[in-house]
Amino acid sequence: MAKIPAETQRNLIEYAKYVLSEHRSNSDYFTKMESVDIAYARYTLNKDSKTGVVHGEGIDAATTPVGVFNAPSTTPPVIIAQVDSMVGYLSEVFLSGTPLFPVVSNPLNAKPAEALEALLDDHSVLGGYPRELLIFLRDCVKYNLGAVEAEWSAVDQYDVMDELLAEEIKKLKRKPVHFTKLKRLDLYNTVWDKNTNPGDLSKEGDYAGYLSILSRPKMKRLLNKLSVAGEAMNVEKALDSYISTEAPNYRAHPQVSDYVNSRTPSSQMDWGQFLGVKEGKGGATRGVIGNYEVFKLYIRVAPADLKIPGPMPNTPQVFSLTIVNGEVLVQCKRIISAYDHLPILFGQPIEDGLGYQTKSIAEDSIPIQTAAGTLFNISINSNRRAVSDRALYDPNVINPADVNAPVPAAKIPVKTNHLNQTRISDHYYPIPFDSTGTAKALQDGMHMVSFGKELSGLNAPQQGQFQKGNKSVVEWRDTMGNSDARLRLPALTLEHQVFAPLKEILKFNIFQYGSDVIVVSQKSGKNIDVVISEMRQQVLTFRLADGYTPKSRLAGTEALMSIMQTIGNSPILQQTYGIMLPSIVAHLAQLMGVRGLEEYLPEQPQ
C-alpha cells in the first residue's frame, strides 16, 4: 500500500497525533519508572546544580569541608539484589536452552521438525533473541511491564563469489535474508492503549508503537529498506523535515549517574555543509543538522473509519504506520497474518487484576531500601559523631577554619592576646555525644533488608548465599523446591502472556512469509533443506517448546523411557513392540536434542 490518497494520509497523521497526545498526558507511569530507575541505581543528588550546596548530610554540611566525616550517605543495594536475582531466575527458565525454541512433533514428521528447529535457531542467532529478551525480562521485573516487537524483517547479505572468479567485479548480488526480528522497546518512548490490560494489549489493544531518534544516515537506511519492499512514500519530504532542536515527543531517561549526563540521541554533523548542498541565490548552505523523530505505530482499525482503501472496509484490521516528525507519512501497510495480534507483545509478570496499579518487585522494595538506608546512615553518622564531636568555641580566640579542618592531627593556634586572663577551656567547650538509641540501628537495618527478601520471595540460597542448618541432601532439595513456588508464578504469567503467542508468531511467520532456504544446523553442522511447502502441510503438528514448557514435558520423554524399561522386562511386550524399539530410541534421541543418530545404524547386507 505504497500509494494512498492525500485525505487518508491526513487522517492517519491526525490519528497518530492523537495517540502521541495521550502518550504525553499520561505521565504517571513514566514517573513511576523514573523513581524505580533512580532507586535501582541508588542515585542521590549530593550537590545542588545551581548553588553547589550539599544536601542531606547534616545541619553544617554546607559549611564543613567535604571529608571523611561528612561523606555522602550510603544506600544499601536492596532493589538491585532483588531485581537481578529474579531476572537471573527468569533468564535461566526462558533463555538458557539450546536451541532457544525447540520443535516437538510426531516421529513421522521428525525431518521437517528438525529443519524448522534449525531455521528458528538460525533466526535466533541472526536476530540476537537472547539479548533482546534478557533486557525485556529486566524491564518486566523493574516496572512490572515490558514490551518486545516481533516483526517479519530482512537483512541484506551479498554474494561475491561469482564476481571474484571473473576478471572484473561489476556488481554484488544482493540476497535478503528474512526472519522475525525481535526488538526490546524502551518503555519511556513506547505508546500503548491504556484502556486495555497489559497482558491483553497485543490481542485486544487498539494501538501500540514506539518512538526513536534517527540521524540522517540511519533515516536513509530506513527509507531505502522501505523502498526496496515497495512501501515507501513521501521520501523527499521526509528527508527535508529534519528537527534541529529537541524532539517534541521523545522522552529522555532520568539522571542516574554522577559522571554521565542523561541525553537524547543527537547528531552534530552538518550534512549540508559536508556535501556542499547550497540553496537560494546567495548560495547559503542548507542546514540539515539534526535528527528525525520516527514514530512507528501499529493500529487496529476499520479501514472505512479512516478512509483507507482496501477490502472488508468495515472489519477491524491491523496496519503498520511509519511517521516522520509527526507530519510525514512514509509507510502504511496492512499486516495480513494468521494471528490477529499486534506485533508488539507486552508482559506483566505480577498480574492481580488491578491493571497498571500493580506494583513491581522493584517498586515494592523502594520503601524497604529507603528505611534500611536511613537506619544504616544513622549508625554511620553516629560513628562520625563519635570521632568528630560538636563543640562551642569563641571565633575571636580560635579560627573557625582551624576548628573545621579535616586533618586528623591538626595543630590549632590560639590568639593569646584575646584570652584576657581566661583559660582556653573557657573559650572551647565540647558537647558530649550520647549514642544511646543508635546502637541497634545497624541491626534494625539488616532486619529491614530481610523484610525485602520476604516481600519478593527471594531467599539467601537463591541469591547464592550460604544458609546455616543441618539438612540432608534430600531435605535441602525439598526446601529449595518449595522455595521456587513463588518465583514460578511470574514465569507462568509471562509464559502465557508473551512466550506462548511469540512462539506462534515465529512459527506462522515462517509458514506464511518464508521461502525455501538451506540452513546449517547449529548442532550437527550439516546443511538442511527447508522446504516451506512441505512444512505448511504439518503446521498444526509442530509445537514449539521453551524453558518453561521444555521438550521433555511436551513430548513425555520420561514416560517413553519408563515404557522402554517395561518393554525390556516383559517378554510379551517384547514380542509385540520389540521390533519398534530402534525407532523408539531414535525418536527419543531426537526429542532429547541428539542429531544424526541414524548414522549409527548398521548397514544392511546386500
C-alpha positions as CSV (number, residue, x, y, z in Angstrom):
1,M,0.0,0.0,0.0
2,A,2.6,2.5,-1.1
3,K,0.2,5.0,-2.6
4,I,-2.8,6.1,-0.7
5,P,-5.0,9.3,-1.1
6,A,-3.9,12.5,0.5
7,E,-7.0,12.7,2.6
8,T,-6.3,9.2,4.0
9,Q,-2.7,10.3,4.8
10,R,-4.1,13.3,6.7
11,N,-6.5,11.1,8.7
12,L,-3.7,8.7,9.6
13,I,-1.4,11.6,10.7
14,E,-4.2,13.0,12.9
15,Y,-4.8,9.6,14.4
16,A,-1.1,9.4,15.3
17,K,-1.1,12.9,16.8
18,Y,-4.0,11.9,19.0
19,V,-2.0,8.8,20.2
20,L,1.0,11.0,20.9
21,S,-1.1,13.5,22.8
22,E,-2.4,10.6,25.0
23,H,1.2,9.5,25.4
24,R,2.3,12.9,26.7
25,S,-0.7,13.4,29.0
26,N,-0.4,10.0,30.8
27,S,2.9,10.7,32.5
28,D,2.1,8.9,35.8
29,Y,3.6,5.6,34.7
30,F,6.7,7.3,33.4
31,T,7.1,9.0,36.9
32,K,6.9,5.5,38.4
33,M,9.6,4.2,36.1
34,E,11.9,7.2,36.8
35,S,11.5,6.6,40.6
36,V,12.3,2.9,40.1
37,D,15.4,3.6,37.9
38,I,16.8,6.2,40.4
39,A,16.3,3.8,43.3
40,Y,17.7,0.8,41.3
41,A,20.8,2.9,40.5
42,R,21.0,4.1,44.2
43,Y,21.4,7.6,42.8
44,T,21.2,10.6,45.2
45,L,21.7,14.2,44.4
46,N,24.5,15.4,46.7
47,K,25.0,18.9,45.4
48,D,22.6,21.5,44.1
49,S,23.5,22.1,40.4
50,K,22.9,25.9,40.9
51,T,24.3,26.7,44.4
52,G,26.7,23.8,44.9
53,V,25.3,23.2,48.4
54,V,25.5,19.7,49.7
55,H,22.1,18.3,50.8
56,G,21.0,15.7,53.3
57,E,24.3,15.4,55.3
58,G,23.5,17.3,58.4
59,I,23.0,20.9,59.5
60,D,26.5,22.1,59.0
61,A,27.1,20.2,55.8
62,A,27.2,23.4,53.7
63,T,29.9,24.9,55.9
64,T,32.1,21.9,56.8
65,P,34.7,20.9,54.2
66,V,33.9,17.7,52.4
67,G,36.0,14.9,54.0
68,V,35.7,11.6,55.8
69,F,33.4,13.0,58.5
70,N,30.7,14.2,56.1
71,A,31.0,11.8,53.2
72,P,27.8,11.1,51.2
73,S,25.3,8.7,52.7
74,T,25.2,5.0,51.8
75,T,22.2,3.4,50.2
76,P,22.0,-0.4,50.7
77,P,21.6,-2.4,47.4
78,V,18.2,-3.9,48.2
79,I,16.4,-3.2,44.9
80,I,19.2,-4.3,42.6
81,A,19.7,-7.5,44.5
82,Q,16.0,-8.4,44.3
83,V,15.7,-7.4,40.7
84,D,18.8,-9.1,39.4
85,S,18.0,-12.3,41.3
86,M,14.6,-12.5,39.7
87,V,16.0,-11.7,36.3
88,G,18.6,-14.4,36.8
89,Y,15.8,-16.9,37.6
90,L,13.7,-15.9,34.6
91,S,16.7,-16.0,32.2
92,E,17.5,-19.5,33.5
93,V,14.0,-20.6,32.7
94,F,13.5,-19.0,29.3
95,L,16.9,-18.2,27.8
96,S,19.3,-20.9,28.9
97,G,18.1,-23.6,26.5
98,T,19.9,-24.6,23.2
99,P,18.2,-24.2,20.9
100,L,16.1,-21.4,22.3
101,F,12.8,-22.7,20.9
102,P,13.0,-26.5,20.3
103,V,10.4,-28.1,18.0
104,V,8.3,-31.1,19.0
105,S,6.5,-33.4,16.5
106,N,5.5,-36.9,15.9
107,P,8.0,-39.5,14.6
108,L,6.6,-39.2,11.0
109,N,7.5,-35.5,10.8
110,A,10.9,-35.7,12.5
111,K,12.8,-34.4,9.5
112,P,10.6,-31.3,8.8
113,A,10.7,-30.6,12.6
114,E,14.5,-30.8,12.6
115,A,14.5,-28.4,9.6
116,L,12.2,-25.9,11.3
117,E,14.2,-26.1,14.5
118,A,17.4,-25.4,12.6
119,L,15.7,-22.4,10.9
120,L,14.5,-21.0,14.1
121,D,17.9,-21.4,15.7
122,D,19.4,-19.6,12.7
123,H,16.9,-16.7,13.1
124,S,17.7,-16.6,16.9
125,V,21.4,-16.1,16.2
126,L,20.8,-13.6,13.4
127,G,18.4,-11.5,15.4
128,G,20.1,-11.8,18.8
129,Y,17.0,-13.2,20.5
130,P,18.6,-13.9,24.0
131,R,19.9,-10.3,24.3
132,E,16.7,-8.6,23.4
133,L,14.6,-11.0,25.6
134,L,17.0,-10.5,28.5
135,I,16.5,-6.8,28.5
136,F,12.8,-7.3,28.2
137,L,12.8,-9.6,31.3
138,R,14.7,-6.9,33.2
139,D,12.0,-4.3,32.3
140,C,9.3,-6.7,33.4
141,V,10.9,-7.1,36.8
142,K,11.7,-3.4,37.3
143,Y,8.5,-1.9,36.0
144,N,6.1,-4.9,36.0
145,L,5.7,-4.1,32.3
146,G,7.9,-4.9,29.3
147,A,7.4,-4.7,25.5
148,V,9.0,-6.6,22.6
149,E,8.3,-6.2,18.9
150,A,8.2,-9.3,16.7
151,E,8.3,-8.0,13.1
152,W,9.0,-10.0,9.9
153,S,12.0,-8.2,8.6
154,A,15.0,-8.7,6.3
155,V,18.7,-8.2,6.5
156,D,20.9,-7.8,3.3
157,Q,23.6,-10.2,2.5
158,Y,25.7,-10.1,-0.6
159,D,27.2,-12.9,-2.7
160,V,30.5,-12.0,-4.3
161,M,32.0,-15.4,-5.2
162,D,30.8,-15.3,-8.8
163,E,32.3,-11.9,-9.3
164,L,35.6,-12.9,-7.6
165,L,36.1,-15.6,-10.2
166,A,35.5,-13.2,-13.0
167,E,38.2,-10.8,-14.4
168,E,36.3,-7.7,-13.3
169,I,33.9,-7.3,-10.4
170,K,30.9,-5.5,-11.8
171,K,28.3,-5.8,-9.1
172,L,27.3,-7.5,-5.9
173,K,24.4,-9.9,-5.7
174,R,22.0,-8.8,-3.1
175,K,20.5,-11.7,-1.1
176,P,18.0,-10.5,1.5
177,V,17.6,-12.9,4.4
178,H,14.1,-12.8,6.0
179,F,13.5,-13.6,9.6
180,T,11.3,-12.5,12.6
181,K,13.1,-9.6,14.2
182,L,12.7,-9.2,18.0
183,K,13.3,-5.8,19.4
184,R,13.0,-4.8,23.0
185,L,11.2,-1.5,23.3
186,D,12.2,1.4,25.5
187,L,9.1,1.9,27.7
188,Y,9.9,5.6,28.1
189,N,9.2,6.0,24.4
190,T,6.6,3.3,23.9
191,V,2.9,4.1,23.5
192,W,0.1,1.7,24.1
193,D,-3.7,1.6,24.5
194,K,-4.1,2.2,28.3
195,N,-7.7,1.2,28.2
196,T,-6.6,-2.4,27.8
197,N,-4.9,-4.5,30.5
198,P,-1.2,-5.0,29.9
199,G,-1.5,-8.8,29.3
200,D,-4.2,-8.3,26.7
201,L,-2.6,-5.4,24.7
202,S,-1.3,-7.5,21.8
203,K,-4.5,-9.4,21.5
204,E,-7.2,-6.8,22.2
205,G,-5.4,-3.4,22.2
206,D,-6.3,-0.7,19.6
207,Y,-2.8,0.6,19.1
208,A,0.8,0.2,20.2
209,G,4.0,1.8,18.9
210,Y,7.3,3.4,19.8
211,L,9.4,6.5,19.1
212,S,13.0,6.5,18.0
213,I,15.6,9.2,17.0
214,L,17.4,8.6,13.8
215,S,20.3,10.5,12.3
216,R,20.3,11.2,8.5
217,P,22.3,8.1,7.5
218,K,20.0,5.9,9.7
219,M,17.0,7.6,8.2
220,K,18.2,6.9,4.7
221,R,18.8,3.3,5.5
222,L,15.2,3.0,6.7
223,L,13.8,4.7,3.6
224,N,15.9,2.5,1.4
225,K,14.6,-0.6,3.1
226,L,11.0,0.6,2.6
227,S,11.7,1.5,-1.0
228,V,13.1,-2.0,-1.7
229,A,10.0,-3.5,-0.2
230,G,7.8,-1.1,-2.3
231,E,6.3,0.5,0.7
232,A,7.9,4.0,0.8
233,M,6.1,7.2,0.1
234,N,6.9,11.0,0.6
235,V,10.7,10.2,0.7
236,E,12.0,13.6,-0.2
237,K,9.5,15.4,2.0
238,A,10.6,13.2,4.9
239,L,14.3,13.9,4.4
240,D,13.6,17.6,4.4
241,S,11.6,17.6,7.6
242,Y,14.6,17.2,10.0
243,I,14.5,18.6,13.5
244,S,17.3,20.9,14.6
245,T,16.1,21.1,18.2
246,E,14.9,18.6,20.8
247,A,12.4,16.0,19.7
248,P,8.9,17.1,20.9
249,N,7.7,13.7,21.9
250,Y,10.8,11.7,22.7
251,R,11.3,11.2,26.5
252,A,14.9,11.2,27.8
253,H,15.9,8.8,30.6
254,P,16.3,10.1,34.2
255,Q,19.7,11.1,35.6
256,V,21.2,8.2,37.4
257,S,24.9,8.9,37.2
258,D,27.3,11.4,38.8
259,Y,29.5,11.4,35.7
260,V,27.5,10.9,32.6
261,N,24.5,13.2,31.9
262,S,21.2,11.9,30.6
263,R,20.7,13.0,27.0
264,T,18.5,12.5,23.9
265,P,20.3,10.8,21.0
266,S,21.6,13.6,18.7
267,S,23.8,14.2,15.7
268,Q,26.0,17.3,15.3
269,M,27.1,16.5,11.7
270,D,26.0,19.2,9.3
271,W,25.5,17.0,6.3
272,G,24.5,20.0,4.1
273,Q,27.9,21.6,4.6
274,F,29.7,18.3,4.3
275,L,28.0,17.5,1.0
276,G,28.2,21.1,-0.3
277,V,24.5,21.5,-0.6
278,K,23.5,25.1,-1.4
279,E,20.2,26.8,-1.6
280,G,18.9,30.2,-2.7
281,K,20.6,32.8,-4.8
282,G,23.1,33.7,-2.1
283,G,24.4,30.2,-2.0
284,A,23.7,29.7,1.7
285,T,24.3,26.2,2.9
286,R,21.1,24.3,3.6
287,G,21.5,23.2,7.2
288,V,20.4,19.6,7.6
289,I,22.0,19.3,11.0
290,G,19.7,17.4,13.5
291,N,17.7,14.2,13.7
292,Y,14.4,12.7,12.7
293,E,11.8,11.6,15.2
294,V,10.4,8.4,13.8
295,F,7.1,7.1,15.1
296,K,6.2,3.5,14.3
297,L,2.6,2.7,15.1
298,Y,0.5,-0.4,14.9
299,I,-3.2,0.2,14.9
300,R,-6.3,-2.0,14.8
301,V,-9.0,0.0,13.0
302,A,-11.7,-0.5,10.4
303,P,-10.4,1.0,7.1
304,A,-13.7,2.8,6.4
305,D,-13.2,4.9,9.6
306,L,-10.0,6.5,8.3
307,K,-10.9,6.1,4.6
308,I,-8.2,3.5,3.9
309,P,-8.8,1.8,0.6
310,G,-9.0,-1.9,0.6
311,P,-11.2,-5.0,1.0
312,M,-13.6,-5.5,4.0
313,P,-13.7,-1.8,4.9
314,N,-15.9,-2.3,8.0
315,T,-13.8,-5.1,9.5
316,P,-11.1,-4.1,12.0
317,Q,-7.7,-4.8,10.6
318,V,-4.1,-4.3,11.7
319,F,-2.0,-1.7,9.9
320,S,1.6,-0.6,10.3
321,L,2.4,3.2,10.1
322,T,5.7,5.0,10.0
323,I,5.5,8.7,10.5
324,V,8.5,11.1,10.5
325,N,8.5,14.2,12.8
326,G,4.7,13.8,13.3
327,E,4.0,15.3,9.9
328,V,5.1,13.0,7.1
329,L,3.7,9.5,6.5
330,V,6.4,7.3,4.8
331,Q,4.7,3.9,5.2
332,C,1.2,2.5,5.6
333,K,1.0,-1.3,5.3
334,R,-1.7,-3.7,6.2
335,I,-0.4,-6.7,8.2
336,I,-2.0,-9.9,6.9
337,S,-1.2,-12.8,9.2
338,A,-2.5,-16.0,10.6
339,Y,-2.8,-14.5,14.0
340,D,-4.8,-11.4,15.0
341,H,-2.3,-9.8,17.2
342,L,-0.5,-6.5,17.2
343,P,3.2,-7.3,16.5
344,I,4.2,-5.8,19.9
345,L,3.9,-8.2,22.9
346,F,3.5,-6.8,26.4
347,G,4.3,-8.7,29.6
348,Q,3.2,-8.1,33.1
349,P,4.7,-10.8,35.4
350,I,2.7,-9.8,38.5
351,E,-0.9,-9.7,37.5
352,D,-3.6,-9.4,40.2
353,G,-6.4,-7.7,38.2
354,L,-5.5,-4.1,39.2
355,G,-4.0,-3.3,35.8
356,Y,-1.3,-0.7,35.8
357,Q,-1.5,-0.1,39.6
358,T,0.0,-3.4,40.4
359,K,3.5,-2.9,41.9
360,S,6.6,-4.4,40.5
361,I,9.3,-6.2,42.6
362,A,11.5,-3.0,42.4
363,E,8.6,-0.7,43.4
364,D,7.7,-2.9,46.4
365,S,11.3,-2.7,47.5
366,I,11.7,1.1,47.4
367,P,10.3,1.7,50.9
368,I,12.4,-1.2,52.3
369,Q,15.6,0.3,50.7
370,T,14.8,3.8,52.0
371,A,14.1,2.6,55.5
372,A,17.2,0.4,55.6
373,G,19.3,3.3,54.2
374,T,18.0,5.6,56.9
375,L,18.9,3.1,59.6
376,F,22.4,2.4,58.1
377,N,23.1,6.1,57.9
378,I,22.0,6.7,61.5
379,S,24.7,4.2,62.5
380,I,27.3,5.7,60.2
381,N,26.5,9.2,61.3
382,S,26.7,8.1,64.9
383,N,30.2,6.8,64.3
384,R,31.1,10.1,62.7
385,R,29.9,12.0,65.7
386,A,31.9,9.7,68.0
387,V,35.2,10.6,66.3
388,S,34.4,14.2,65.4
389,D,32.2,15.6,68.2
390,R,30.5,19.0,68.2
391,A,31.7,21.9,70.3
392,L,31.2,25.5,71.2
393,Y,34.1,27.9,70.7
394,D,34.9,31.6,70.6
395,P,35.8,32.6,67.0
396,N,37.7,35.6,68.3
397,V,40.2,33.3,70.0
398,I,40.1,30.3,67.7
399,N,40.0,30.5,63.9
400,P,36.9,28.6,62.5
401,A,38.9,27.2,59.6
402,D,41.3,25.6,62.1
403,V,38.5,24.0,64.1
404,N,36.8,22.6,61.0
405,A,40.0,21.4,59.3
406,P,39.6,17.7,58.1
407,V,43.2,17.0,59.1
408,P,43.1,14.2,61.7
409,A,46.1,15.5,63.7
410,A,45.7,19.2,63.3
411,K,47.6,21.8,65.4
412,I,45.2,24.6,66.2
413,P,46.8,28.0,67.0
414,V,45.1,30.2,69.7
415,K,45.1,34.0,69.7
416,T,46.5,34.6,73.2
417,N,46.0,38.3,73.0
418,H,42.3,37.7,73.2
419,L,42.3,35.4,76.2
420,N,42.0,38.3,78.7
421,Q,43.4,36.4,81.7
422,T,41.0,33.4,80.9
423,R,41.7,29.8,80.3
424,I,41.5,28.2,76.8
425,S,38.7,25.9,78.2
426,D,36.6,29.0,78.8
427,H,36.6,29.6,75.0
428,Y,36.1,26.0,73.8
429,Y,33.5,23.6,75.2
430,P,32.9,20.2,73.7
431,I,29.3,18.9,73.6
432,P,29.3,15.3,74.9
433,F,27.8,12.8,72.5
434,D,25.4,10.2,73.8
435,S,24.9,7.2,71.4
436,T,22.0,5.8,73.3
437,G,19.3,4.8,70.9
438,T,21.5,4.4,67.9
439,A,23.4,1.2,68.9
440,K,20.7,-1.1,67.3
441,A,20.3,1.0,64.1
442,L,22.6,-1.2,62.0
443,Q,20.9,-4.4,63.3
444,D,17.4,-3.0,62.6
445,G,18.6,-2.1,59.1
446,M,19.5,-5.8,58.5
447,H,16.0,-6.7,59.6
448,M,14.6,-4.3,57.0
449,V,16.7,-6.0,54.3
450,S,15.3,-9.4,55.4
451,F,11.8,-7.9,55.0
452,G,12.6,-7.2,51.4
453,K,13.5,-10.8,50.8
454,E,10.2,-11.9,52.4
455,L,8.4,-9.5,50.1
456,S,9.9,-10.7,46.9
457,G,10.2,-14.4,47.8
458,L,14.0,-14.5,47.1
459,N,15.8,-16.1,50.0
460,A,19.5,-16.2,50.7
461,P,20.3,-19.6,48.9
462,Q,18.6,-18.4,45.7
463,Q,21.0,-15.5,45.7
464,G,24.0,-17.8,46.0
465,Q,24.5,-17.3,49.8
466,F,25.0,-20.0,52.4
467,Q,22.3,-20.6,55.0
468,K,23.0,-22.3,58.3
469,G,21.2,-25.5,59.1
470,N,21.8,-29.3,59.4
471,K,19.9,-30.6,56.4
472,S,20.5,-33.7,54.4
473,V,20.7,-33.6,50.6
474,V,17.1,-34.7,50.2
475,E,15.8,-32.2,52.8
476,W,17.8,-29.4,51.0
477,R,16.3,-30.3,47.6
478,D,12.8,-30.3,49.1
479,T,13.4,-27.0,50.7
480,M,14.7,-25.4,47.6
481,G,11.9,-27.0,45.5
482,N,9.3,-25.4,47.7
483,S,11.1,-22.0,47.7
484,D,10.7,-21.8,43.9
485,A,6.9,-21.8,44.2
486,R,6.5,-18.0,44.3
487,L,9.1,-17.5,41.6
488,R,7.2,-19.8,39.2
489,L,4.2,-17.5,39.4
490,P,5.6,-14.6,37.3
491,A,7.3,-17.2,35.0
492,L,3.9,-18.9,34.4
493,T,2.3,-15.5,33.7
494,L,5.0,-14.5,31.2
495,E,4.7,-17.9,29.5
496,H,1.1,-17.3,28.6
497,Q,1.3,-13.6,28.1
498,V,4.4,-13.3,25.9
499,F,6.2,-16.6,25.1
500,A,3.2,-18.7,24.0
501,P,2.0,-16.1,21.4
502,L,5.6,-15.3,20.5
503,K,6.2,-19.0,19.6
504,E,3.0,-18.9,17.4
505,I,4.2,-15.7,15.7
506,L,7.6,-17.2,15.0
507,K,6.1,-20.4,13.6
508,F,3.4,-18.8,11.4
509,N,5.7,-16.1,10.1
510,I,7.9,-18.8,8.6
511,F,4.9,-20.7,7.2
512,Q,3.3,-17.6,5.7
513,Y,6.2,-15.4,4.6
514,G,9.1,-17.8,4.4
515,S,10.7,-19.3,1.4
516,D,12.8,-22.4,0.7
517,V,16.3,-22.0,2.1
518,I,19.3,-24.0,3.1
519,V,20.4,-23.6,6.7
520,V,23.3,-25.0,8.7
521,S,22.3,-26.9,11.8
522,Q,24.0,-25.4,14.9
523,K,24.2,-28.9,16.4
524,S,25.2,-31.2,13.6
525,G,26.9,-28.7,11.4
526,K,25.1,-30.1,8.3
527,N,23.2,-28.3,5.6
528,I,19.4,-28.8,6.0
529,D,17.0,-28.1,3.2
530,V,14.0,-26.1,4.5
531,V,11.0,-26.7,2.2
532,I,8.2,-24.4,3.3
533,S,5.6,-26.1,1.2
534,E,6.1,-29.4,3.0
535,M,6.0,-27.7,6.4
536,R,2.7,-26.0,5.7
537,Q,1.1,-29.4,5.4
538,Q,2.1,-30.3,9.0
539,V,1.7,-26.8,10.5
540,L,-0.6,-27.9,13.3
541,T,1.6,-30.9,14.2
542,F,4.5,-28.8,15.2
543,R,4.7,-27.4,18.8
544,L,7.4,-25.0,19.9
545,A,8.9,-25.6,23.4
546,D,10.8,-23.2,25.6
547,G,12.4,-23.1,29.1
548,Y,9.1,-23.2,31.0
549,T,7.5,-25.8,28.8
550,P,10.5,-27.9,27.8
551,K,10.6,-30.5,25.1
552,S,10.7,-33.3,27.6
553,R,7.4,-32.1,29.1
554,L,5.6,-31.7,25.8
555,A,6.8,-35.0,24.4
556,G,6.7,-37.0,27.6
557,T,10.3,-38.3,27.3
558,E,10.3,-39.6,30.9
559,A,7.2,-41.7,30.1
560,L,8.9,-43.1,27.0
561,M,12.0,-44.2,29.0
562,S,9.7,-45.9,31.5
563,I,7.9,-47.6,28.7
564,M,11.1,-48.9,27.2
565,Q,12.2,-50.3,30.6
566,T,8.7,-52.0,30.8
567,I,9.1,-53.5,27.4
568,G,12.6,-54.8,28.3
569,N,11.2,-56.6,31.3
570,S,8.2,-58.2,29.6
571,P,8.5,-61.0,27.1
572,I,5.0,-60.4,25.8
573,L,5.7,-56.7,25.1
574,Q,9.0,-57.6,23.5
575,Q,7.2,-59.8,21.0
576,T,4.7,-57.0,20.2
577,Y,6.8,-53.9,20.4
578,G,10.4,-55.2,20.3
579,I,10.8,-54.6,16.6
580,M,9.9,-50.9,17.2
581,L,12.5,-50.3,19.9
582,P,15.1,-48.9,17.5
583,S,12.6,-46.4,16.2
584,I,11.5,-45.5,19.7
585,V,15.2,-44.9,20.7
586,A,15.8,-42.8,17.6
587,H,12.7,-40.7,18.3
588,L,13.6,-40.3,22.0
589,A,17.1,-39.2,21.0
590,Q,15.6,-36.6,18.6
591,L,13.4,-35.3,21.4
592,M,16.4,-35.0,23.7
593,G,18.3,-33.0,21.2
594,V,20.6,-35.6,19.7
595,R,21.2,-35.2,15.9
596,G,22.4,-37.7,13.4
597,L,21.6,-40.9,15.3
598,E,20.6,-42.6,12.1
599,E,24.2,-42.6,11.0
600,Y,25.0,-45.2,13.7
601,L,22.5,-47.8,12.2
602,P,24.4,-50.8,10.8
603,E,24.4,-51.2,7.0
604,Q,22.1,-53.8,5.7
605,P,23.8,-56.7,3.8
606,Q,23.4,-56.7,0.0
